[in-house]
Amino acid sequence: MARILIVDDEDAIRRTLKDILTYEKFKVEEAKDGMEGLAKIKKNSYDVVLMDIKMPNMDGMDALERLQDIQPDLPVIMISGHANIDNAVEAVKKGAFDFISKPPDLNRLLITVRNALEQGHLVHEKKNLQRKVNNAAIQDMIGQSAALEQVRDMVDKVAPTEARVLITGDNGTGKELVAGWIHAKSERSDKPLIAVNCAAIPAELIESELFGHEKGSFTTAVKQRIGKFEQANNGTLFLDEVGDMSLSAQAKVLRALEERRIMRVGGDKMIAVNVRVLAATNKDLAQEIRDGKFREDLFHRLQVINIKVPSLNDRREDIPELVAYFTEKICSNNGYPIKKFTKESIAMLQQHNWTGNIRELRNVVERLIILSSGNIDGAMVTKYVNPDAYSKPGIKDFINRFSSLEEATEYLERAYNQDSL
């Protein structure tokens, strides 16, 4: 049963509308002004809102604007006893589904409500479809290790919320992929995901990049530019390597998060923005705070939830699956027949010290595929992968690499002979 909220300060109008809609099998609730209506919308779920324009405390136009920040996809039908073209145009520009005059024509009212419900249903279906498409497209975080499963579990919990997330981990672990997961599984998945690499932008340009600028605001500002916050409006903004941001830019980001408004460089007016911010860093921000390089108040704003992405050294059991995935992708992209890695070569890769994490592994797999004339064996790994970068496993770890004493003996004899040569 569809749920409808009527927001009107006139008791008689609310009662009339409620009687009509209840008779048509809708579940109806009431609010006497914009403030009460917004409070109910924040607390409950509605399919359509009918809202008067002229009301005390907060009128319908103001409530409509605020509603766009809370639930931009909720259909709102504006009603007024002082209807005119200007009001109707203004209401639609601010996001209203339609505008009808009071007292409403019964047929017009019911048709408009049903059309609004249909639009809401279509928007919901579109989001579900988009989410399914996105979920199918983000399966590139390969592996079944316990460390990776913890990340997946965290993503599933935080993605449907509006909570800000700080993603931490070493370079090459896939922090940007986790940000993509969160966005794709969120209610904002059909809106843009805008990424900013804070480390790659000069300090003097980062504010212009984030907030945009007006023409003539500085020497090279030959035309107006829309910043990343505005580009990400109603979507997600991903601040990659946020620890490299200047203190000046940090202060403005903090203000934007607190006020949900930004000002372009050289501008003189505030612009409302509705973005979910995700951030990532490979730095120890607690140490950066102690060193005076990062604002503690911004840190607490960004880290409502922290997701730590494990290094490849902490999920070595995922390496065979990752190698298979990269091999298929690289061979397909280059028109090569699919090459295979021997058990020995995989075991050697699992003992490598992956300081560059997933990114390094992909580069190594690509190098071995390009340089090999056939399948990749242990000798290829020894020849083309840095021999000084292997971890030093204990006896137990070394023994567990082999299924039998015979296999271990063959491996040691081969390694000894190669070293002698």
ChimeraX attribute file (.defattr): number of C-alpha atoms within 10 A of each C-alpha:
attribute: neighborCount
match mode: 1-to-1
recipient: residues
	/A:1	7
	/A:2	12
	/A:3	16
	/A:4	22
	/A:5	24
	/A:6	24
	/A:7	29
	/A:8	27
	/A:9	20
	/A:10	12
	/A:11	11
	/A:12	10
	/A:13	17
	/A:14	21
	/A:15	13
	/A:16	12
	/A:17	19
	/A:18	20
	/A:19	13
	/A:20	15
	/A:21	16
	/A:22	14
	/A:23	10
	/A:24	10
	/A:25	11
	/A:26	15
	/A:27	16
	/A:28	20
	/A:29	17
	/A:30	21
	/A:31	19
	/A:32	19
	/A:33	24
	/A:34	28
	/A:35	20
	/A:36	15
	/A:37	23
	/A:38	19
	/A:39	11
	/A:40	16
	/A:41	17
	/A:42	12
	/A:43	8
	/A:44	10
	/A:45	13
	/A:46	18
	/A:47	21
	/A:48	24
	/A:49	25
	/A:50	24
	/A:51	29
	/A:52	29
	/A:53	25
	/A:54	18
	/A:55	18
	/A:56	13
	/A:57	11
	/A:58	16
	/A:59	19
	/A:60	26
	/A:61	22
	/A:62	13
	/A:63	20
	/A:64	23
	/A:65	15
	/A:66	16
	/A:67	21
	/A:68	17
	/A:69	15
	/A:70	14
	/A:71	13
	/A:72	16
	/A:73	17
	/A:74	23
	/A:75	23
	/A:76	26
	/A:77	24
	/A:78	25
	/A:79	25
	/A:80	20
	/A:81	13
	/A:82	10
	/A:83	15
	/A:84	12
	/A:85	9
	/A:86	8
	/A:87	16
	/A:88	18
	/A:89	13
	/A:90	13
	/A:91	23
	/A:92	15
	/A:93	10
	/A:94	15
	/A:95	19
	/A:96	24
	/A:97	21
	/A:98	19
	/A:99	24
	/A:100	20
	/A:101	17
	/A:102	12
	/A:103	13
	/A:104	15
	/A:105	10
	/A:106	11
	/A:107	9
	/A:108	12
	/A:109	21
	/A:110	15
	/A:111	11
	/A:112	17
	/A:113	23
	/A:114	14
	/A:115	15
	/A:116	21
	/A:117	19
	/A:118	14
	/A:119	18
	/A:120	17
	/A:121	13
	/A:122	12
	/A:123	15
	/A:124	14
	/A:125	12
	/A:126	13
	/A:127	18
	/A:128	16
	/A:129	13
	/A:130	18
	/A:131	20
	/A:132	14
	/A:133	13
	/A:134	18
	/A:135	15
	/A:136	11
	/A:137	12
	/A:138	15
	/A:139	11
	/A:140	13
	/A:141	15
	/A:142	16
	/A:143	19
	/A:144	12
	/A:145	14
	/A:146	13
	/A:147	17
	/A:148	20
	/A:149	12
	/A:150	15
	/A:151	16
	/A:152	16
	/A:153	10
	/A:154	16
	/A:155	20
	/A:156	15
	/A:157	12
	/A:158	17
	/A:159	21
	/A:160	16
	/A:161	14
	/A:162	14
	/A:163	16
	/A:164	19
	/A:165	24
	/A:166	26
	/A:167	25
	/A:168	22
	/A:169	18
	/A:170	18
	/A:171	18
	/A:172	19
	/A:173	23
	/A:174	22
	/A:175	25
	/A:176	19
	/A:177	14
	/A:178	22
	/A:179	27
	/A:180	22
	/A:181	23
	/A:182	25
	/A:183	27
	/A:184	26
	/A:185	24
	/A:186	22
	/A:187	19
	/A:188	23
	/A:189	26
	/A:190	20
	/A:191	17
	/A:192	16
	/A:193	24
	/A:194	17
	/A:195	18
	/A:196	19
	/A:197	15
	/A:198	22
	/A:199	17
	/A:200	12
	/A:201	14
	/A:202	12
	/A:203	16
	/A:204	11
	/A:205	11
	/A:206	21
	/A:207	23
	/A:208	21
	/A:209	20
	/A:210	24
	/A:211	24
	/A:212	24
	/A:213	23
	/A:214	19
	/A:215	16
	/A:216	13
	/A:217	16
	/A:218	11
	/A:219	7
	/A:220	8
	/A:221	15
	/A:222	12
	/A:223	10
	/A:224	15
	/A:225	16
	/A:226	15
	/A:227	20
	/A:228	22
	/A:229	30
	/A:230	22
	/A:231	19
	/A:232	21
	/A:233	18
	/A:234	23
	/A:235	23
	/A:236	29
	/A:237	26
	/A:238	27
	/A:239	25
	/A:240	24
	/A:241	22
	/A:242	24
	/A:243	24
	/A:244	20
	/A:245	23
	/A:246	19
	/A:247	15
	/A:248	12
	/A:249	18
	/A:250	21
	/A:251	14
	/A:252	17
	/A:253	22
	/A:254	17
	/A:255	14
	/A:256	21
	/A:257	18
	/A:258	11
	/A:259	12
	/A:260	17
	/A:261	19
	/A:262	23
	/A:263	18
	/A:264	23
	/A:265	22
	/A:266	16
	/A:267	14
	/A:268	9
	/A:269	10
	/A:270	13
	/A:271	15
	/A:272	16
	/A:273	20
	/A:274	21
	/A:275	25
	/A:276	22
	/A:277	23
	/A:278	27
	/A:279	24
	/A:280	27
	/A:281	21
	/A:282	19
	/A:283	16
	/A:284	11
	/A:285	18
	/A:286	14
	/A:287	11
	/A:288	15
	/A:289	15
	/A:290	11
	/A:291	9
	/A:292	11
	/A:293	17
	/A:294	22
	/A:295	19
	/A:296	15
	/A:297	12
	/A:298	17
	/A:299	18
	/A:300	12
	/A:301	18
	/A:302	22
	/A:303	17
	/A:304	11
	/A:305	16
	/A:306	15
	/A:307	21
	/A:308	21
	/A:309	20
	/A:310	19
	/A:311	21
	/A:312	26
	/A:313	19
	/A:314	15
	/A:315	16
	/A:316	19
	/A:317	15
	/A:318	19
	/A:319	21
	/A:320	17
	/A:321	13
	/A:322	19
	/A:323	21
	/A:324	16
	/A:325	15
	/A:326	18
	/A:327	22
	/A:328	15
	/A:329	14
	/A:330	18
	/A:331	16
	/A:332	12
	/A:333	9
	/A:334	9
	/A:335	9
	/A:336	13
	/A:337	10
	/A:338	15
	/A:339	18
	/A:340	16
	/A:341	22
	/A:342	13
	/A:343	15
	/A:344	17
	/A:345	18
	/A:346	17
	/A:347	17
	/A:348	17
	/A:349	23
	/A:350	21
	/A:351	18
	/A:352	20
	/A:353	18
	/A:354	21
	/A:355	17
	/A:356	17
	/A:357	19
	/A:358	20
	/A:359	15
	/A:360	16
	/A:361	21
	/A:362	17
	/A:363	13
	/A:364	18
	/A:365	21
	/A:366	17
	/A:367	13
	/A:368	22
	/A:369	22
	/A:370	14
	/A:371	11
	/A:372	13
	/A:373	9
	/A:374	14
	/A:375	13
	/A:376	21
	/A:377	18
	/A:378	19
	/A:379	14
	/A:380	16
	/A:381	20
	/A:382	15
	/A:383	10
	/A:384	13
	/A:385	18
	/A:386	12
	/A:387	12
	/A:388	8
	/A:389	12
	/A:390	15
	/A:391	13
	/A:392	11
	/A:393	10
	/A:394	8
	/A:395	8
	/A:396	8
	/A:397	11
	/A:398	12
	/A:399	13
	/A:400	10
	/A:401	16
	/A:402	16
	/A:403	9
	/A:404	10
	/A:405	10
	/A:406	9
	/A:407	11
	/A:408	15
	/A:409	12
	/A:410	11
	/A:411	14
	/A:412	11
	/A:413	11
	/A:414	13
	/A:415	14
	/A:416	11
	/A:417	9
	/A:418	11
	/A:419	8
	/A:420	7
	/A:421	5
